């Protein structure tokens, strides 16, 4: 029985391998079938759940049962001489090999021979302006964009978003080439001729595989909003019919919806949308004026209120508008839009983004999920939802699938592609992230954020602050008010030891966003570096008023010995740190937990401080060290606080080797958590090593500036 039991144990192991490989193959096949059949997204989750439930059942069955010529039988009922376990094992080996071969083939097909797009997929290209007046370009663009939005509300269709479809405007590419780049089976193209009080709209639905027209129509109507929307509904219904897409009752209601009766308001809305896509400070301000004009003309125009809210938030992200200002004007606009139309997906996306800005993450998630339910083709819902998970909650693994879904709907959108790159940075996949950044750059060389993100990747992932500055200056040349870039330049120069140049960029950041957290944090860190105690105190209090309990404020408080204020802030912002429960530390709160633990220790609660440090160390191990979302030198701080000098020095060595330079002086040299290491020769030797590297990189920056880089002087 011993030999048979050993063979049976091996068979159980074989079964585990067999099940995992077979499950992977089933998931790959399911992905293909779900895509081809246009099944809902939950179908894939259902398959995965069934396979997961089946795994332990299969293992239990393989242990207690054996396959015999007469069928399944319990192991205890089979005599040793009658067991065919060895034969069963050999057969399972052949099956595993066959499934592995199938897995390799599927992987190769998925990698080198992508699945053809489904028949129910379409891209709406920017319609040509045949009015003879270049000033009417916005009108033809608006017609095609709204037709795209109308089609996207049909659940049974996959419709490529505006930024991707319109990226081919003015480019001499044939329909099959465009369809291949967008991974769609059909393309809708057309033209608009505006003649006084009348309009002619001509459309053609093209089968990309044959480059032949499936359907075409010309509409000659009086120029009214009612007629424009009626034409859009007719076109959408015809396309759904040709592509054999099912129109639900909700789809039919959506197609007949008329958002405004005012043509003038609608034109202002189109102009606002077009200016918003540029994402520069100046273009966003222009967009806001167009949206304001639209709601002045038609106070019941819900989409225009959404445009206002979105623009306010983007002005906060790109141009340094204060959060208070964004909330003061953006939140009422969202409420007004939802009051006018309670099932407007665009309004729920705006609400989701706004809720995140005030820390209501549960409300944010609910709003995004409602938006996706209302319009599964609205790429911004997935994009901004993923952005919230990534930037606010630091959950790149949860954000990535949402961003990938957005990417299928909007494959050539620079902001989306850049956000995808950021998610990959959060997962430590730096080379892949750079590929996405480069792709975004190729699509739109004028998009300032991409240059900033490339610089951030060089600085935070590879320790090349000189390259970070070089790319950030390229971003500055394209949008001088981009707040995150101005903050980045400030931090890079501080790390390089050039306080004067850092101060210049801090002044620029404060000028662009005087009430923004980023600009005030940079100013606070400059005071901390210079040892200006009064400046540190004032800056810390200002930061606390802007974002209560933020990392920088807590760092400055503990560095100044203001431990009671740390605990007072933490009790309100981080109740999960307090000792009336088991401490909880997340990615966003890691550094704050380290600061709060020091305040706890200094005020006599050593046990709670130690527990919080242990939780911080546990969270840290699930994160990458390098990259913008990495923990940098946090393990050095924790080990030093735990009196583990050797481990702290080893972690410091690893951090330096991994290129963690941006925060070296905050988290190591001057950190209030590394007092144990200050007099250690090995620690000081490594600090000298970093200083030497920073001096070398600063020399590179000086040479770059001498060659004429767009770097203003501090005079």
C-alpha positions as CSV (number, residue, x, y, z in Angstrom):
1,X,0.0,0.0,0.0
2,X,3.0,2.3,0.6
3,X,4.0,2.3,-3.1
4,X,0.4,2.7,-4.2
5,X,-0.2,5.6,-1.8
6,X,3.0,7.3,-3.1
7,X,1.9,6.9,-6.7
8,X,-1.5,8.3,-5.7
9,X,0.1,11.3,-4.1
10,X,2.0,11.9,-7.3
11,X,-1.3,11.6,-9.2
12,X,-2.8,14.3,-7.0
13,X,0.1,16.6,-7.8
14,X,-0.4,15.7,-11.5
15,X,-4.0,16.6,-11.1
16,X,-3.2,20.0,-9.6
17,X,-0.9,20.8,-12.5
18,X,-3.4,19.4,-15.0
19,X,-6.2,21.4,-13.6
20,X,-4.2,24.7,-13.5
21,X,-3.0,24.3,-17.1
22,X,-6.5,23.2,-18.3
23,X,-8.1,26.2,-16.5
24,X,-5.7,28.6,-18.2
25,X,-6.5,27.1,-21.6
26,X,-10.3,27.4,-20.8
27,X,-9.9,31.1,-19.8
28,X,-8.1,31.8,-23.0
29,X,-10.7,30.1,-25.1
30,X,-13.4,31.9,-23.0
31,X,-11.8,35.2,-23.7
32,X,-12.0,34.6,-27.4
33,X,-15.7,33.4,-27.3
34,X,-16.8,36.2,-25.0
35,X,-15.2,38.8,-27.4
36,X,-16.6,37.2,-30.6
37,X,-20.1,36.7,-29.1
38,X,-20.1,40.2,-27.5
39,X,-21.0,38.7,-24.1
40,X,-21.1,41.0,-21.0
41,X,-17.9,41.5,-19.0
42,X,-19.2,39.4,-16.1
43,X,-19.2,36.3,-18.2
44,X,-15.4,36.1,-17.8
45,X,-15.7,36.5,-14.1
46,X,-18.3,33.7,-14.0
47,X,-16.0,31.3,-15.8
48,X,-13.1,32.1,-13.4
49,X,-15.3,31.6,-10.4
50,X,-16.5,28.2,-11.6
51,X,-12.9,27.1,-12.3
52,X,-11.8,28.3,-8.8
53,X,-14.6,26.4,-7.1
54,X,-13.8,23.3,-9.1
55,X,-10.1,23.2,-8.1
56,X,-10.4,21.9,-4.5
57,X,-13.2,19.5,-5.6
58,X,-10.9,18.0,-8.3
59,X,-8.1,17.5,-5.8
60,X,-10.3,15.8,-3.2
61,X,-11.8,13.5,-5.9
62,X,-8.3,12.6,-7.1
63,X,-7.2,11.6,-3.6
64,X,-10.2,9.5,-2.5
65,X,-11.2,8.1,-5.9
66,X,-9.5,6.1,-8.6
67,X,-10.4,5.5,-12.2
68,X,-10.8,1.7,-12.8
69,X,-12.0,-0.2,-15.9
70,X,-15.4,-0.3,-14.2
71,X,-15.5,3.4,-13.5
72,X,-14.9,5.6,-10.4
73,X,-14.2,3.7,-7.2
74,X,-13.1,4.7,-3.7
75,X,-9.4,4.0,-3.0
76,X,-10.2,2.0,0.2
77,X,-12.3,-0.4,-1.8
78,X,-9.5,-1.3,-4.3
79,X,-7.0,-4.0,-3.5
80,X,-3.3,-3.0,-4.0
81,X,-2.8,-5.6,-6.7
82,X,-5.8,-4.3,-8.7
83,X,-4.7,-0.6,-8.6
84,X,-3.9,1.0,-11.9
85,X,-2.6,4.2,-10.4
86,X,0.7,4.0,-12.3
87,X,-1.1,3.6,-15.6
88,X,-3.4,6.5,-14.7
89,X,-0.4,8.6,-13.9
90,X,1.2,8.0,-17.3
91,X,-2.0,8.9,-19.1
92,X,-2.2,12.1,-17.0
93,X,1.4,13.0,-18.0
94,X,0.4,12.8,-21.7
95,X,-2.7,14.9,-21.1
96,X,-0.6,17.6,-19.3
97,X,1.9,17.7,-22.1
98,X,-0.9,18.0,-24.7
99,X,-2.5,20.9,-22.7
100,X,0.8,22.6,-22.3
101,X,1.3,22.5,-26.1
102,X,-2.2,24.0,-26.5
103,X,-1.3,26.7,-24.0
104,X,1.8,27.6,-25.9
105,X,-0.1,27.7,-29.2
106,X,-2.8,30.0,-27.7
107,X,-0.1,32.3,-26.2
108,X,1.6,32.6,-29.6
109,X,-1.7,33.3,-31.3
110,X,-2.6,35.9,-28.7
111,X,0.8,37.5,-29.0
112,X,1.6,37.4,-32.7
113,X,-1.8,36.8,-34.3
114,X,-4.3,39.0,-32.5
115,X,-8.0,38.1,-32.5
116,X,-9.9,39.8,-35.3
117,X,-12.3,42.6,-34.1
118,X,-15.9,41.6,-33.5
119,X,-18.5,42.4,-36.2
120,X,-20.3,44.8,-33.8
121,X,-17.4,47.3,-33.5
122,X,-17.3,50.7,-35.2
123,X,-15.2,53.8,-35.2
124,X,-16.7,57.2,-36.2
125,X,-14.2,59.3,-38.0
126,X,-14.2,63.1,-37.9
127,X,-16.6,64.2,-40.7
128,X,-15.2,66.4,-43.4
129,X,-16.2,70.0,-43.5
130,X,-17.6,70.7,-47.0
131,X,-19.1,74.1,-46.1
132,X,-16.3,76.0,-47.8
133,X,-15.6,77.9,-44.6
134,X,-12.8,76.7,-42.3
135,X,-14.6,78.4,-39.4
136,X,-17.3,75.7,-39.6
137,X,-14.8,73.0,-38.9
138,X,-16.0,72.8,-35.3
139,X,-19.6,72.2,-36.6
140,X,-18.7,69.1,-38.7
141,X,-16.5,67.8,-35.8
142,X,-19.4,68.3,-33.4
143,X,-21.9,66.5,-35.6
144,X,-19.6,63.4,-35.9
145,X,-18.7,63.5,-32.2
146,X,-22.3,63.6,-31.1
147,X,-23.1,60.8,-33.5
148,X,-20.3,58.8,-31.9
149,X,-21.7,59.5,-28.5
150,X,-25.2,58.4,-29.6
151,X,-23.8,55.1,-30.9
152,X,-21.8,54.5,-27.8
153,X,-25.0,54.3,-25.8
154,X,-26.0,51.2,-27.6
155,X,-25.0,48.4,-25.2
156,X,-24.6,45.8,-28.0
157,X,-22.0,47.9,-29.9
158,X,-18.3,48.6,-29.2
159,X,-17.6,52.2,-30.2
160,X,-14.2,53.7,-30.2
161,X,-13.9,57.0,-28.3
162,X,-13.6,60.4,-29.8
163,X,-9.9,61.1,-29.0
164,X,-8.9,57.9,-30.9
165,X,-11.2,58.2,-33.8
166,X,-10.4,61.9,-34.4
167,X,-6.7,61.3,-34.2
168,X,-6.7,60.3,-37.9
169,X,-8.2,63.6,-39.0
170,X,-6.2,65.1,-41.8
171,X,-4.1,62.0,-42.2
172,X,-3.9,60.2,-45.6
173,X,-4.8,56.7,-44.4
174,X,-7.2,54.3,-46.0
175,X,-10.1,52.8,-44.0
176,X,-8.6,49.3,-43.6
177,X,-5.4,50.8,-42.1
178,X,-7.4,53.0,-39.7
179,X,-9.6,50.0,-38.7
180,X,-6.6,47.9,-38.0
181,X,-5.1,50.5,-35.8
182,X,-8.3,50.9,-33.9
183,X,-9.1,47.2,-33.9
184,X,-12.7,47.6,-35.3
185,X,-14.6,45.8,-38.1
186,X,-16.4,48.9,-39.4
187,X,-15.7,52.6,-39.9
188,X,-18.3,55.3,-40.3
189,X,-17.1,58.3,-42.4
190,X,-19.0,61.3,-43.7
191,X,-19.2,64.9,-44.6
192,X,-21.2,68.0,-43.4
193,X,-22.2,70.9,-45.6
194,X,-23.8,73.9,-43.9
195,X,-25.6,76.3,-46.2
196,X,-27.4,79.1,-44.4
197,X,-30.3,77.7,-42.6
198,X,-29.9,74.2,-44.0
199,X,-27.5,71.3,-43.6
200,X,-26.5,68.3,-45.7
201,X,-25.0,65.3,-43.9
202,X,-23.7,62.4,-45.9
203,X,-22.5,59.2,-44.2
204,X,-21.1,55.8,-45.3
205,X,-20.6,52.7,-43.2
206,X,-17.6,50.8,-44.5
207,X,-16.7,47.1,-43.9
208,X,-13.0,47.4,-43.1
209,X,-12.2,43.8,-44.2
210,X,-13.4,44.5,-47.8
211,X,-13.2,48.3,-47.9
212,X,-16.7,48.3,-49.3
213,X,-19.8,50.3,-48.3
214,X,-22.4,48.5,-46.3
215,X,-24.7,51.4,-46.2
216,X,-24.8,55.1,-47.1
217,X,-27.3,57.9,-46.9
218,X,-27.6,61.6,-47.4
219,X,-29.8,63.8,-45.2
220,X,-30.9,67.3,-46.3
221,X,-32.7,69.1,-43.5
222,X,-33.4,72.5,-42.1
223,X,-30.7,73.4,-39.6
224,X,-32.3,72.9,-36.2
225,X,-31.2,71.0,-33.2
226,X,-34.3,68.8,-33.5
227,X,-33.3,67.8,-37.0
228,X,-29.7,67.2,-36.1
229,X,-30.6,64.8,-33.3
230,X,-33.2,63.1,-35.5
231,X,-30.6,62.5,-38.1
232,X,-28.2,61.1,-35.5
233,X,-30.9,58.7,-34.2
234,X,-31.7,57.5,-37.7
235,X,-28.0,56.9,-38.5
236,X,-27.5,55.1,-35.2
237,X,-30.6,52.9,-35.7
238,X,-29.5,52.1,-39.3
239,X,-26.0,51.1,-38.2
240,X,-27.3,49.0,-35.3
241,X,-29.5,47.2,-37.9
242,X,-26.7,46.6,-40.4
243,X,-24.4,45.3,-37.6
244,X,-27.2,43.2,-36.2
245,X,-26.9,44.9,-32.8
246,X,-29.9,44.5,-30.4
247,X,-31.5,47.8,-29.3
248,X,-32.9,47.6,-25.8
249,X,-35.7,49.7,-24.6
250,X,-33.2,51.9,-22.8
251,X,-31.2,52.2,-26.1
252,X,-34.3,53.4,-27.9
253,X,-35.1,56.0,-25.3
254,X,-31.4,57.2,-25.3
255,X,-31.4,57.5,-29.1
256,X,-34.4,59.7,-29.1
257,X,-33.0,62.0,-26.3
258,X,-32.6,65.7,-27.3
259,X,-30.2,67.4,-24.9
260,X,-30.9,71.0,-25.9
261,X,-33.3,72.8,-28.2
262,X,-30.8,75.6,-28.7
263,X,-28.5,75.3,-31.7
264,X,-26.4,78.2,-30.3
265,X,-26.0,76.4,-27.0
266,X,-25.1,73.2,-28.7
267,X,-22.4,74.9,-30.8
268,X,-20.9,76.4,-27.7
269,X,-20.8,73.0,-26.1
270,X,-19.0,71.5,-29.1
271,X,-16.4,74.3,-29.0
272,X,-15.9,73.6,-25.3
273,X,-15.4,69.9,-25.9
274,X,-12.9,70.5,-28.6
275,X,-10.8,72.9,-26.5
276,X,-11.0,70.6,-23.5
277,X,-9.2,67.8,-25.4
278,X,-6.0,69.8,-25.7
279,X,-5.4,69.6,-21.9
280,X,-3.3,72.8,-21.7
281,X,-4.0,75.4,-19.1
282,X,-5.0,78.0,-21.8
283,X,-7.2,75.6,-23.8
284,X,-9.0,74.5,-20.6
285,X,-9.8,78.1,-19.6
286,X,-11.2,78.6,-23.1
287,X,-13.3,75.4,-22.8
288,X,-14.7,76.6,-19.5
289,X,-15.9,79.9,-21.1
290,X,-17.7,77.9,-23.9
291,X,-19.5,75.7,-21.5
292,X,-20.5,78.6,-19.4
293,X,-21.9,80.3,-22.5
294,X,-23.8,77.1,-23.3
295,X,-25.6,77.0,-19.9
296,X,-26.3,80.7,-20.1
297,X,-28.1,80.2,-23.4
298,X,-29.9,77.0,-22.2
299,X,-30.0,76.6,-18.4
300,X,-31.5,73.1,-18.9
301,X,-28.5,71.7,-20.9
302,X,-27.3,68.9,-18.7
303,X,-24.2,67.9,-20.7
304,X,-22.9,71.5,-20.7
305,X,-23.0,71.4,-16.9
306,X,-21.0,68.2,-17.0
307,X,-18.5,69.9,-19.3
308,X,-18.1,72.7,-16.8
309,X,-17.5,70.3,-13.9
310,X,-15.0,68.2,-15.9
311,X,-13.1,71.4,-16.9
312,X,-12.9,72.7,-13.4
313,X,-11.4,69.4,-12.3
314,X,-8.9,69.4,-15.2
315,X,-7.9,73.0,-14.4
316,X,-7.1,71.8,-10.9
317,X,-5.0,68.9,-12.3
318,X,-3.2,70.8,-15.0
319,X,-3.3,74.5,-14.1
320,X,-3.1,74.6,-10.3
321,X,-6.7,75.8,-9.6
322,X,-7.3,75.3,-5.9
323,X,-9.4,72.4,-4.7
324,X,-11.8,74.8,-2.9
325,X,-12.5,76.6,-6.2
326,X,-13.0,73.3,-8.0
327,X,-15.4,72.2,-5.4
328,X,-17.2,75.5,-5.1
329,X,-18.1,75.6,-8.8
330,X,-17.8,72.0,-10.0
331,X,-20.0,70.2,-7.4
332,X,-23.1,72.4,-8.1
333,X,-22.6,71.9,-11.8
334,X,-22.7,68.1,-11.3
335,X,-25.8,68.3,-9.1
336,X,-27.5,70.5,-11.7
337,X,-26.7,68.0,-14.4
338,X,-28.1,65.0,-12.5
339,X,-31.2,67.0,-11.5
340,X,-31.9,67.6,-15.2
341,X,-31.0,64.1,-16.2
342,X,-30.7,61.4,-13.5
343,X,-29.4,58.8,-16.0
344,X,-26.6,60.7,-17.6
345,X,-23.5,58.6,-17.5
346,X,-21.2,61.6,-18.1
347,X,-22.5,63.2,-14.9
348,X,-21.9,60.1,-12.8
349,X,-18.3,60.0,-14.1
350,X,-17.8,63.6,-13.0
351,X,-19.4,62.8,-9.6
352,X,-17.0,59.8,-9.2
353,X,-14.0,62.0,-9.9
354,X,-15.2,64.8,-7.6
355,X,-16.0,62.5,-4.7
356,X,-12.5,61.2,-4.8
357,X,-11.1,64.7,-4.5
358,X,-12.8,65.1,-1.1
359,X,-11.9,61.6,0.1
360,X,-15.2,59.9,-0.4
361,X,-13.9,56.8,-2.1
362,X,-16.9,54.6,-1.6
363,X,-19.1,57.3,-3.1
364,X,-16.6,57.7,-6.0
365,X,-16.7,53.9,-6.8
366,X,-20.5,53.8,-6.7
367,X,-20.7,56.7,-9.1
368,X,-18.3,55.2,-11.6
369,X,-20.0,51.8,-11.5
370,X,-23.4,53.6,-12.1
371,X,-21.8,55.4,-15.1
372,X,-20.5,52.1,-16.6
373,X,-24.0,50.5,-16.1
374,X,-25.6,53.4,-18.0
375,X,-23.0,53.6,-20.8
376,X,-20.6,50.6,-21.1
377,X,-18.9,52.2,-24.1
378,X,-17.9,55.5,-22.3
379,X,-14.2,55.2,-22.1
380,X,-13.8,58.1,-19.6
381,X,-15.7,56.1,-17.0
382,X,-13.1,53.3,-17.0
383,X,-10.2,55.8,-17.4
384,X,-11.1,58.1,-14.5
385,X,-12.2,55.2,-12.4
386,X,-8.8,53.6,-12.9
387,X,-7.2,56.9,-12.3
388,X,-8.9,57.2,-8.9
389,X,-7.8,53.7,-7.9
390,X,-4.3,54.4,-9.0
391,X,-3.6,57.9,-7.8
392,X,-5.8,58.2,-4.7
393,X,-5.9,54.6,-3.4
394,X,-2.6,53.4,-4.9
395,X,-4.1,50.2,-6.2
396,X,-2.4,49.8,-9.6
397,X,-3.4,46.1,-9.8
398,X,-7.1,47.0,-9.6
399,X,-6.7,50.1,-11.8
400,X,-5.0,48.2,-14.7
401,X,-8.0,46.2,-15.9
402,X,-10.2,49.3,-16.0
403,X,-7.6,51.2,-17.9
404,X,-7.1,48.3,-20.3
405,X,-10.8,48.3,-21.0
406,X,-10.7,52.0,-21.6
407,X,-7.8,51.4,-24.0
408,X,-10.0,49.0,-26.1
409,X,-12.5,51.8,-26.5
410,X,-9.9,54.6,-26.9
411,X,-6.6,53.1,-28.2
412,X,-4.9,56.3,-29.3
413,X,-5.8,58.7,-26.5
414,X,-2.6,60.3,-25.1
415,X,-4.0,61.0,-21.6
416,X,-5.3,57.4,-21.3
417,X,-2.2,55.8,-22.6
418,X,-0.1,57.9,-20.2
419,X,-2.3,56.8,-17.3
420,X,-1.8,53.2,-18.4
421,X,1.9,53.8,-18.2
422,X,1.5,55.2,-14.7
423,X,-0.4,52.0,-13.6
424,X,2.5,49.9,-14.9
425,X,4.9,52.1,-12.9
426,X,2.9,51.3,-9.8
427,X,3.4,47.6,-10.6
428,X,7.2,48.0,-11.1
429,X,6.9,47.3,-14.8
430,X,9.1,50.3,-15.8
431,X,10.1,49.2,-19.3
432,X,6.5,48.6,-20.3
433,X,5.5,52.0,-18.9
434,X,8.1,53.7,-21.0
435,X,6.8,52.0,-24.1
436,X,3.3,53.5,-23.4
437,X,4.8,56.9,-22.7
438,X,6.6,56.8,-26.0
439,X,3.5,55.8,-27.8
440,X,1.5,58.7,-26.2
441,X,4.3,61.0,-27.3
442,X,4.2,59.7,-30.9
443,X,0.4,60.2,-31.1
444,X,0.5,63.8,-29.7
445,X,3.9,65.5,-29.4
446,X,2.2,68.6,-27.9
447,X,0.8,66.8,-24.8
448,X,2.9,68.2,-21.9
449,X,2.0,65.6,-19.4
450,X,3.8,62.8,-21.3
451,X,7.1,64.6,-21.1
452,X,6.7,65.1,-17.4
453,X,5.9,61.4,-16.8
454,X,8.9,60.3,-18.8
455,X,11.0,62.6,-16.7
456,X,9.4,61.2,-13.5
457,X,10.2,57.6,-14.7
458,X,13.9,58.5,-15.3
459,X,14.1,60.2,-11.9
460,X,12.1,57.9,-9.6
461,X,12.8,54.5,-11.3
462,X,16.3,54.9,-12.5
463,X,17.8,57.6,-10.3
464,X,18.5,60.0,-13.2
465,X,17.4,63.3,-12.0
466,X,19.3,65.1,-14.7
467,X,17.2,63.3,-17.3
468,X,14.1,64.1,-15.2
469,X,14.9,67.8,-15.4
470,X,15.6,67.5,-19.2
471,X,12.2,66.0,-19.9
472,X,10.4,68.2,-17.4
473,X,11.8,71.3,-19.2
474,X,10.3,69.9,-22.4
475,X,7.0,69.7,-20.6
476,X,7.4,73.2,-19.3
477,X,8.0,74.5,-22.9
478,X,4.6,73.1,-23.9
479,X,2.6,74.2,-20.8
480,X,4.3,76.6,-18.4
481,X,1.5,76.3,-15.8
482,X,1.3,72.5,-15.5
483,X,1.4,72.3,-11.7
484,X,2.7,68.7,-11.4
485,X,5.6,69.5,-13.7
486,X,6.6,72.6,-11.8
487,X,6.5,70.6,-8.5
488,X,8.6,67.9,-10.1
489,X,11.3,70.4,-11.2
490,X,11.3,71.8,-7.6
491,X,11.9,68.4,-6.1
492,X,14.6,67.4,-8.6
493,X,16.6,70.5,-7.9
494,X,16.2,70.1,-4.2
495,X,17.6,66.5,-4.4
496,X,20.5,67.7,-6.5
497,X,21.4,70.3,-3.9
498,X,20.6,73.4,-6.0
499,X,18.4,75.3,-3.6
500,X,18.5,78.5,-5.7
501,X,17.1,76.8,-8.8
502,X,14.6,74.8,-6.6
503,X,13.4,78.1,-5.2
504,X,12.8,79.5,-8.7
505,X,10.6,76.6,-9.7
506,X,8.8,76.7,-6.3
507,X,8.0,80.4,-7.0
508,X,6.6,79.3,-10.4
509,X,4.5,76.6,-8.8
510,X,3.2,79.0,-6.2
511,X,2.4,81.5,-8.9
512,X,0.5,78.9,-10.9
513,X,-1.3,77.3,-7.9
514,X,-0.9,79.3,-4.7
515,X,-3.3,77.1,-2.8
516,X,-2.3,73.8,-4.3
517,X,-0.8,71.1,-2.1
518,X,2.1,70.4,-4.4
519,X,3.4,73.9,-4.6
520,X,3.1,74.5,-0.9
521,X,4.7,71.1,-0.1
522,X,7.8,72.0,-2.2
523,X,8.0,75.4,-0.4
524,X,7.8,73.6,3.0
525,X,10.6,71.1,2.0
526,X,12.8,74.0,0.9
527,X,12.4,75.5,4.4
528,X,13.1,72.2,6.0
529,X,16.3,71.7,3.9
530,X,17.5,75.2,4.8
531,X,16.7,74.7,8.5
532,X,14.3,77.6,8.6
533,X,12.3,76.7,11.7
534,X,9.8,79.5,11.4
535,X,9.3,78.8,7.7
536,X,8.9,75.1,8.4
537,X,6.2,75.8,11.1
538,X,4.2,78.2,8.9
539,X,4.5,75.9,5.8
540,X,3.4,72.8,7.8
541,X,0.4,74.6,9.2
542,X,-0.6,75.8,5.7
543,X,-0.2,72.3,4.3
544,X,-2.3,70.9,7.1
545,X,-5.1,73.4,6.3
546,X,-5.0,72.4,2.6
547,X,-4.8,68.6,3.1
548,X,-5.2,67.5,6.7
549,X,-2.8,64.7,7.8
550,X,-0.7,64.7,4.6
551,X,2.7,63.0,4.7
552,X,4.7,66.2,4.3
553,X,3.0,67.9,7.2
554,X,3.5,64.9,9.5
555,X,7.1,64.8,8.5
556,X,7.6,68.5,9.3
557,X,5.7,68.1,12.6
558,X,7.8,65.1,13.9
559,X,11.0,66.8,12.7
560,X,10.0,69.8,14.8
561,X,9.0,67.8,17.8
562,X,5.3,68.7,17.4
563,X,4.2,65.2,18.4
564,X,0.8,66.1,20.0
565,X,-0.2,67.8,16.8
566,X,0.7,64.7,14.8
567,X,-1.5,62.6,17.0
568,X,-4.3,65.1,16.9
569,X,-4.3,65.1,13.1
570,X,-3.9,61.3,12.9
571,X,-6.9,60.7,15.2
572,X,-9.1,62.5,12.7
573,X,-7.5,61.4,9.4
574,X,-6.1,58.0,10.3
575,X,-8.2,56.5,13.1
576,X,-7.0,53.1,11.8
577,X,-3.6,53.9,13.3
578,X,-4.8,54.3,16.9
579,X,-4.4,51.6,19.5
580,X,-8.0,50.9,20.2
581,X,-7.9,48.4,17.3
582,X,-5.4,46.5,15.2
583,X,-3.6,49.1,13.1
584,X,-4.2,49.1,9.4
585,X,-1.7,50.5,6.9
586,X,-2.4,50.9,3.2
587,X,-0.2,52.0,0.3
588,X,-1.2,55.7,0.5
589,X,-0.8,55.8,4.3
590,X,2.6,54.1,4.5
591,X,4.7,57.1,5.2
592,X,2.1,58.7,7.4
593,X,2.1,55.5,9.6
594,X,5.8,55.8,10.1
595,X,5.5,59.4,11.2
596,X,2.6,58.7,13.5
597,X,4.5,55.7,15.1
598,X,7.3,58.1,16.0
599,X,4.9,60.5,17.6
600,X,3.3,57.6,19.6
601,X,6.8,56.5,20.8
602,X,7.8,60.1,21.8
603,X,4.5,60.5,23.8
604,X,5.0,57.2,25.7
605,X,2.9,54.7,23.8
606,X,5.8,52.5,22.6
607,X,3.7,49.3,22.2
608,X,1.3,51.0,19.8
609,X,4.2,52.6,18.0
610,X,5.9,49.2,17.5
611,X,2.7,47.6,16.3
612,X,2.2,50.4,13.7
613,X,5.7,50.1,12.5
614,X,5.3,46.3,12.0
615,X,2.2,46.9,10.0
616,X,4.0,49.5,7.9
617,X,6.8,47.0,7.2
618,X,4.3,44.4,6.2
619,X,2.6,46.7,3.7
620,X,5.9,47.9,2.3
621,X,6.8,44.3,1.3
622,X,3.9,44.3,-1.2
623,X,5.1,47.4,-3.0
624,X,7.9,48.2,-5.4
625,X,10.8,50.2,-4.0
626,X,11.5,52.4,-7.1
627,X,9.2,54.4,-9.2
628,X,6.9,57.3,-8.4
629,X,4.6,55.0,-6.3
630,X,7.5,53.2,-4.7
631,X,8.5,53.3,-1.0
632,X,12.0,54.5,-1.6
633,X,14.0,54.5,1.7
634,X,11.0,53.7,4.0
635,X,12.4,50.3,5.1
636,X,15.7,52.1,6.1
637,X,13.6,54.4,8.3
638,X,11.6,51.4,9.8
639,X,14.7,49.2,10.5
640,X,16.5,52.2,12.1
641,X,13.5,52.9,14.3
642,X,13.5,49.2,15.3
643,X,17.2,49.4,16.2
644,X,18.1,46.9,13.5
645,X,21.2,48.7,12.2
646,X,22.5,46.0,9.9
647,X,19.2,45.6,8.2
648,X,18.8,49.3,7.9
649,X,22.2,49.7,6.2
650,X,21.6,46.8,3.9
651,X,18.3,48.4,2.9
652,X,20.0,51.7,2.3
653,X,22.6,49.9,0.1
654,X,19.8,48.3,-1.9
655,X,17.9,51.6,-2.2
656,X,21.0,53.3,-3.7
657,X,21.6,50.5,-6.0
658,X,18.0,50.6,-7.2
659,X,18.3,54.3,-8.1
660,X,16.3,55.8,-5.3
661,X,17.7,59.3,-5.3
662,X,14.7,61.8,-5.3
663,X,13.9,61.4,-1.6
664,X,17.4,60.6,-0.3
665,X,17.8,63.6,1.9
666,X,14.3,63.5,3.3
667,X,14.1,59.8,4.0
668,X,17.7,59.1,4.9
669,X,20.1,61.9,5.5
670,X,17.7,64.2,7.4
671,X,14.9,61.8,8.3
672,X,13.8,62.0,11.9
673,X,13.6,58.2,11.8
674,X,17.3,57.5,11.0
675,X,19.0,59.0,14.1
676,X,20.4,55.6,15.0
677,X,22.5,55.7,11.8
678,X,23.8,59.3,11.9
679,X,27.2,58.5,13.4
680,X,27.8,55.2,11.6
681,X,30.7,55.3,9.1
682,X,29.0,53.0,6.6
683,X,25.9,55.2,6.6
684,X,27.9,58.4,6.1
685,X,30.0,56.7,3.4
686,X,26.8,55.9,1.5
687,X,25.5,59.5,2.0
688,X,28.8,60.8,0.5
689,X,28.2,58.4,-2.4
690,X,24.8,59.9,-3.1
691,X,26.1,63.4,-2.8
692,X,28.8,62.6,-5.3
693,X,26.3,61.2,-7.7
694,X,24.0,64.2,-7.3
695,X,27.0,66.6,-8.0
696,X,27.7,64.6,-11.2
697,X,24.1,64.9,-12.3
698,X,23.9,68.6,-11.5
699,X,27.0,69.1,-13.6
700,X,25.2,67.4,-16.5
701,X,22.3,69.7,-15.9
702,X,24.6,72.8,-16.0
703,X,26.1,71.6,-19.3
704,X,22.6,71.0,-20.7
705,X,21.6,74.5,-19.7
706,X,24.7,75.9,-21.3
707,X,23.8,74.2,-24.6
708,X,20.5,76.2,-24.6
709,X,18.0,74.0,-22.8
710,X,14.8,75.9,-22.0
711,X,15.8,76.4,-18.4
712,X,15.3,80.0,-17.1
713,X,17.8,81.4,-14.7
714,X,16.9,82.3,-11.1
715,X,17.8,85.9,-11.5
